[in-house]
């Protein structure tokens, strides 16, 4: 199975299931909706995965606009969540990945936010033991909440996540601030929630910026052991590369290392 095959073609998405008796198919999933991120985020994410994941895989982008996305990426529609109009997004759309039948895809899926920067091997993300793996929340590690920038699961294995969400949305919205808090709590209650090794998915904001006042003369760095650096809150990769933070009095020097990795 060639990793460079792009669109589904006449056979349709179900063709991406692994043949009987072979190793489970590996899928990289990402999601792009709205106008916040352009196609270059998807294209660079694909390139980073290709450089850091050995062997065959399929790269799927669930999106409402495939314009400008490279041909190696299979673009598929985002399943509808049927939320009431005017609801703040808060990442709820990601829960569509837990559809009982996600366009006929079968196998193991590693979901990646489009604004991460991959700096090391991804191979172990598919072999790390666990039924559902996610980043442990950086800010409040005493809570069960995960950060859903990187999570792994078997496609179609957790349809109750989405079914419960669709039938209990008012209560869920009142109890949980966003999708990752709900998702973590739901799977923790089932005993299925596990976390990636802490060093694999560090936060740029919390782990990659030198402490004050050294941030004024020392540039941001890739934390030791990092494989996927997570950008959340104040910076995205181009901000970090330019030395911008979207909060006052939070200075950083340009993170020149981003250019080495965040490229096609």
One Martini backbone bead per residue (centre of mass of N, CA, C, O) as a GRO file, in nm:
protein
  264
    1UNK     BB    1   0.089   0.041   0.029
    2UNK     BB    2   0.092   0.353  -0.064
    3UNK     BB    3   0.169   0.669   0.086
    4UNK     BB    4   0.109   0.857  -0.190
    5UNK     BB    5  -0.175   0.830  -0.196
    6UNK     BB    6  -0.449   1.019  -0.226
    7UNK     BB    7  -0.721   0.980  -0.327
    8UNK     BB    8  -0.972   0.749  -0.330
    9UNK     BB    9  -1.137   0.712  -0.565
   10UNK     BB   10  -1.347   0.471  -0.682
   11UNK     BB   11  -1.331   0.289  -0.415
   12UNK     BB   12  -1.307   0.457  -0.179
   13UNK     BB   13  -1.251   0.472   0.163
   14UNK     BB   14  -1.267   0.157   0.223
   15UNK     BB   15  -0.981   0.097   0.084
   16UNK     BB   16  -0.821   0.174   0.373
   17UNK     BB   17  -0.827  -0.096   0.460
   18UNK     BB   18  -0.694  -0.370   0.574
   19UNK     BB   19  -0.600  -0.653   0.483
   20UNK     BB   20  -0.635  -0.963   0.540
   21UNK     BB   21  -0.369  -1.043   0.771
   22UNK     BB   22  -0.270  -0.770   0.822
   23UNK     BB   23  -0.174  -0.495   0.930
   24UNK     BB   24  -0.290  -0.234   1.060
   25UNK     BB   25  -0.399   0.049   0.965
   26UNK     BB   26  -0.252   0.374   0.917
   27UNK     BB   27  -0.365   0.689   1.051
   28UNK     BB   28  -0.377   1.029   0.971
   29UNK     BB   29  -0.541   1.286   1.150
   30UNK     BB   30  -0.716   1.581   1.050
   31UNK     BB   31  -0.842   1.929   1.098
   32UNK     BB   32  -1.030   2.169   0.881
   33UNK     BB   33  -1.190   2.477   0.966
   34UNK     BB   34  -1.248   2.744   0.824
   35UNK     BB   35  -0.997   3.037   0.843
   36UNK     BB   36  -0.749   3.009   1.039
   37UNK     BB   37  -0.641   2.777   0.843
   38UNK     BB   38  -0.446   2.692   0.598
   39UNK     BB   39  -0.320   2.461   0.373
   40UNK     BB   40  -0.021   2.474   0.479
   41UNK     BB   41  -0.069   2.314   0.738
   42UNK     BB   42  -0.132   2.043   0.604
   43UNK     BB   43   0.117   2.019   0.418
   44UNK     BB   44   0.329   2.028   0.651
   45UNK     BB   45   0.225   1.796   0.813
   46UNK     BB   46   0.268   1.581   0.607
   47UNK     BB   47   0.575   1.622   0.573
   48UNK     BB   48   0.649   1.558   0.867
   49UNK     BB   49   0.537   1.275   0.874
   50UNK     BB   50   0.704   1.158   0.638
   51UNK     BB   51   0.982   1.207   0.792
   52UNK     BB   52   0.874   1.052   1.090
   53UNK     BB   53   0.726   0.800   0.936
   54UNK     BB   54   0.748   0.479   0.898
   55UNK     BB   55   0.609   0.362   0.638
   56UNK     BB   56   0.280   0.310   0.609
   57UNK     BB   57   0.019   0.556   0.527
   58UNK     BB   58  -0.267   0.760   0.599
   59UNK     BB   59  -0.386   1.086   0.497
   60UNK     BB   60  -0.641   1.270   0.675
   61UNK     BB   61  -0.875   1.535   0.596
   62UNK     BB   62  -1.107   1.705   0.776
   63UNK     BB   63  -1.319   1.915   0.566
   64UNK     BB   64  -1.465   2.227   0.412
   65UNK     BB   65  -1.170   2.278   0.252
   66UNK     BB   66  -0.946   2.162  -0.015
   67UNK     BB   67  -0.801   2.402  -0.097
   68UNK     BB   68  -0.451   2.351  -0.157
   69UNK     BB   69  -0.428   2.053  -0.106
   70UNK     BB   70  -0.244   1.797  -0.130
   71UNK     BB   71  -0.264   1.488  -0.299
   72UNK     BB   72  -0.179   1.293  -0.051
   73UNK     BB   73  -0.441   1.403   0.063
   74UNK     BB   74  -0.737   1.298   0.212
   75UNK     BB   75  -1.044   1.448   0.156
   76UNK     BB   76  -1.306   1.489   0.400
   77UNK     BB   77  -1.587   1.519   0.550
   78UNK     BB   78  -1.744   1.655   0.818
   79UNK     BB   79  -1.923   1.539   1.045
   80UNK     BB   80  -2.216   1.606   1.177
   81UNK     BB   81  -2.330   1.745   1.497
   82UNK     BB   82  -2.587   1.922   1.539
   83UNK     BB   83  -2.571   2.201   1.651
   84UNK     BB   84  -2.662   2.468   1.778
   85UNK     BB   85  -2.688   2.777   1.703
   86UNK     BB   86  -2.416   2.980   1.829
   87UNK     BB   87  -2.198   2.791   1.921
   88UNK     BB   88  -1.917   2.757   2.057
   89UNK     BB   89  -1.671   2.561   1.957
   90UNK     BB   90  -1.436   2.426   2.145
   91UNK     BB   91  -1.371   2.154   1.961
   92UNK     BB   92  -1.624   1.969   1.905
   93UNK     BB   93  -1.562   1.867   1.613
   94UNK     BB   94  -1.359   1.635   1.691
   95UNK     BB   95  -1.581   1.419   1.771
   96UNK     BB   96  -1.621   1.307   1.475
   97UNK     BB   97  -1.391   1.084   1.493
   98UNK     BB   98  -1.616   0.890   1.664
   99UNK     BB   99  -1.745   0.756   1.452
  100UNK     BB  100  -1.864   0.456   1.370
  101UNK     BB  101  -1.843   0.568   1.056
  102UNK     BB  102  -1.550   0.692   0.899
  103UNK     BB  103  -1.570   0.660   0.580
  104UNK     BB  104  -1.469   0.344   0.617
  105UNK     BB  105  -1.251   0.353   0.816
  106UNK     BB  106  -0.968   0.139   0.915
  107UNK     BB  107  -0.798   0.133   1.224
  108UNK     BB  108  -0.534   0.338   1.316
  109UNK     BB  109  -0.546   0.659   1.486
  110UNK     BB  110  -0.370   0.972   1.447
  111UNK     BB  111  -0.423   1.271   1.599
  112UNK     BB  112  -0.361   1.606   1.456
  113UNK     BB  113  -0.294   1.906   1.483
  114UNK     BB  114  -0.214   2.156   1.247
  115UNK     BB  115  -0.012   2.329   1.471
  116UNK     BB  116   0.208   2.135   1.482
  117UNK     BB  117   0.554   2.022   1.560
  118UNK     BB  118   0.771   1.796   1.414
  119UNK     BB  119   1.091   1.646   1.567
  120UNK     BB  120   1.021   1.329   1.570
  121UNK     BB  121   0.942   1.024   1.606
  122UNK     BB  122   0.625   0.832   1.539
  123UNK     BB  123   0.627   0.523   1.577
  124UNK     BB  124   0.546   0.497   1.892
  125UNK     BB  125   0.244   0.596   1.860
  126UNK     BB  126   0.163   0.292   1.749
  127UNK     BB  127   0.299   0.109   2.008
  128UNK     BB  128   0.182   0.222   2.243
  129UNK     BB  129   0.025   0.132   2.505
  130UNK     BB  130  -0.328   0.147   2.454
  131UNK     BB  131  -0.656   0.244   2.384
  132UNK     BB  132  -0.625   0.557   2.488
  133UNK     BB  133  -0.433   0.839   2.376
  134UNK     BB  134  -0.300   1.132   2.553
  135UNK     BB  135  -0.240   1.433   2.665
  136UNK     BB  136  -0.140   1.574   2.944
  137UNK     BB  137  -0.215   1.825   3.115
  138UNK     BB  138  -0.017   2.097   3.192
  139UNK     BB  139  -0.155   2.290   3.414
  140UNK     BB  140  -0.338   2.023   3.544
  141UNK     BB  141  -0.206   1.721   3.638
  142UNK     BB  142  -0.432   1.634   3.859
  143UNK     BB  143  -0.598   1.589   3.624
  144UNK     BB  144  -0.749   1.401   3.362
  145UNK     BB  145  -0.704   1.595   3.151
  146UNK     BB  146  -0.661   1.634   2.814
  147UNK     BB  147  -0.473   1.696   2.518
  148UNK     BB  148  -0.606   1.695   2.174
  149UNK     BB  149  -0.354   1.726   1.974
  150UNK     BB  150  -0.289   1.413   2.068
  151UNK     BB  151  -0.445   1.108   1.945
  152UNK     BB  152  -0.531   0.752   2.003
  153UNK     BB  153  -0.724   0.516   1.796
  154UNK     BB  154  -0.986   0.318   1.706
  155UNK     BB  155  -1.176   0.298   1.453
  156UNK     BB  156  -1.506   0.273   1.585
  157UNK     BB  157  -1.459   0.210   1.914
  158UNK     BB  158  -1.612   0.509   2.023
  159UNK     BB  159  -1.928   0.591   1.968
  160UNK     BB  160  -2.030   0.687   2.256
  161UNK     BB  161  -1.902   0.965   2.260
  162UNK     BB  162  -2.096   1.084   2.037
  163UNK     BB  163  -2.376   0.987   2.126
  164UNK     BB  164  -2.376   1.126   2.404
  165UNK     BB  165  -2.331   1.411   2.301
  166UNK     BB  166  -2.590   1.436   2.120
  167UNK     BB  167  -2.796   1.363   2.377
  168UNK     BB  168  -2.618   1.571   2.606
  169UNK     BB  169  -2.526   1.867   2.543
  170UNK     BB  170  -2.629   2.064   2.765
  171UNK     BB  171  -2.480   1.920   3.001
  172UNK     BB  172  -2.195   1.922   2.882
  173UNK     BB  173  -2.166   2.230   2.848
  174UNK     BB  174  -2.205   2.288   3.158
  175UNK     BB  175  -1.952   2.097   3.256
  176UNK     BB  176  -1.777   2.161   2.992
  177UNK     BB  177  -1.559   2.365   2.818
  178UNK     BB  178  -1.460   2.119   2.631
  179UNK     BB  179  -1.381   1.844   2.447
  180UNK     BB  180  -1.134   1.735   2.620
  181UNK     BB  181  -1.283   1.716   2.889
  182UNK     BB  182  -1.504   1.522   2.803
  183UNK     BB  183  -1.334   1.295   2.678
  184UNK     BB  184  -1.164   1.227   2.928
  185UNK     BB  185  -1.394   1.163   3.123
  186UNK     BB  186  -1.537   0.940   2.964
  187UNK     BB  187  -1.281   0.742   2.938
  188UNK     BB  188  -1.207   0.729   3.236
  189UNK     BB  189  -1.474   0.590   3.335
  190UNK     BB  190  -1.383   0.329   3.144
  191UNK     BB  191  -1.059   0.284   3.166
  192UNK     BB  192  -0.910   0.419   2.878
  193UNK     BB  193  -0.719   0.634   2.990
  194UNK     BB  194  -0.412   0.758   2.847
  195UNK     BB  195  -0.064   0.860   2.840
  196UNK     BB  196   0.184   1.012   2.724
  197UNK     BB  197   0.488   1.067   2.738
  198UNK     BB  198   0.588   1.371   2.846
  199UNK     BB  199   0.827   1.432   2.632
  200UNK     BB  200   0.679   1.405   2.348
  201UNK     BB  201   0.445   1.662   2.414
  202UNK     BB  202   0.529   1.955   2.434
  203UNK     BB  203   0.513   2.287   2.527
  204UNK     BB  204   0.604   2.581   2.412
  205UNK     BB  205   0.509   2.769   2.641
  206UNK     BB  206   0.613   2.582   2.896
  207UNK     BB  207   0.901   2.434   2.757
  208UNK     BB  208   1.037   2.646   2.509
  209UNK     BB  209   1.084   2.890   2.715
  210UNK     BB  210   1.272   3.087   2.864
  211UNK     BB  211   1.321   3.221   3.151
  212UNK     BB  212   1.288   3.476   3.336
  213UNK     BB  213   1.510   3.692   3.167
  214UNK     BB  214   1.635   3.496   2.937
  215UNK     BB  215   1.427   3.552   2.699
  216UNK     BB  216   1.594   3.815   2.595
  217UNK     BB  217   1.865   3.618   2.494
  218UNK     BB  218   1.709   3.349   2.464
  219UNK     BB  219   1.599   3.116   2.269
  220UNK     BB  220   1.398   2.907   2.173
  221UNK     BB  221   1.330   2.549   2.226
  222UNK     BB  222   1.376   2.207   2.212
  223UNK     BB  223   1.277   1.979   2.401
  224UNK     BB  224   1.368   1.714   2.553
  225UNK     BB  225   1.225   1.443   2.370
  226UNK     BB  226   1.084   1.565   2.142
  227UNK     BB  227   0.820   1.510   1.879
  228UNK     BB  228   0.574   1.708   1.964
  229UNK     BB  229   0.494   2.040   1.931
  230UNK     BB  230   0.280   2.250   2.116
  231UNK     BB  231   0.036   2.493   2.007
  232UNK     BB  232  -0.094   2.727   2.246
  233UNK     BB  233  -0.262   3.024   2.264
  234UNK     BB  234  -0.023   3.263   2.181
  235UNK     BB  235   0.097   3.053   1.961
  236UNK     BB  236   0.220   2.990   1.649
  237UNK     BB  237   0.456   2.903   1.437
  238UNK     BB  238   0.489   3.187   1.294
  239UNK     BB  239   0.513   3.345   1.554
  240UNK     BB  240   0.762   3.205   1.670
  241UNK     BB  241   0.949   3.263   1.428
  242UNK     BB  242   0.899   3.593   1.473
  243UNK     BB  243   0.864   3.667   1.786
  244UNK     BB  244   0.557   3.621   1.877
  245UNK     BB  245   0.311   3.740   2.116
  246UNK     BB  246  -0.045   3.751   2.221
  247UNK     BB  247   0.092   3.915   2.469
  248UNK     BB  248   0.168   4.121   2.694
  249UNK     BB  249   0.488   4.102   2.825
  250UNK     BB  250   0.573   3.850   2.614
  251UNK     BB  251   0.881   3.768   2.544
  252UNK     BB  252   1.042   3.666   2.230
  253UNK     BB  253   1.245   3.505   2.042
  254UNK     BB  254   1.317   3.363   1.770
  255UNK     BB  255   1.215   3.037   1.650
  256UNK     BB  256   1.429   2.900   1.429
  257UNK     BB  257   1.357   2.588   1.447
  258UNK     BB  258   1.087   2.585   1.293
  259UNK     BB  259   1.200   2.598   0.996
  260UNK     BB  260   1.325   2.307   0.997
  261UNK     BB  261   1.023   2.160   1.030
  262UNK     BB  262   0.809   2.383   0.915
  263UNK     BB  263   0.779   2.208   0.620
  264UNK     BB  264   0.785   2.065   0.286
   0.00000   0.00000   0.00000
